[in-house]
Amino acid sequence: MAQATKGRLNYRCPSCFKRDIDMDMFYDPIKKEYYCLRCQFHGTEEEVLKENEVIRLKYKDMYRRFTDFEDFSNDK
């Protein structure tokens, strides 16, 4: 999803991203935290980055091509 305005980088909401929903978070300069309009998630930049890094494990082999399926067989 493209960022609409220049300035602080918009991050994906970790809570929505876990459910495969690509939702940008918005920044509140008064509270100095990010929040999501779709769900209840809010947190500092460090919390958002930490949660998004955990979710990246889901996609770690996305660009890897599997050709040997012997490790996945149930006939052991």
PyMOL commands that set and color helices and strands:
alter all, ss='L'
color gray80, all
select helices_A, chain A and resi 14-17+45-59+70-72
alter helices_A, ss='H'
color red, helices_A
select strands_A, chain A and resi 26-28+33-35+42-43
alter strands_A, ss='S'
color yellow, strands_A
deselect
rebuild
show_as cartoon
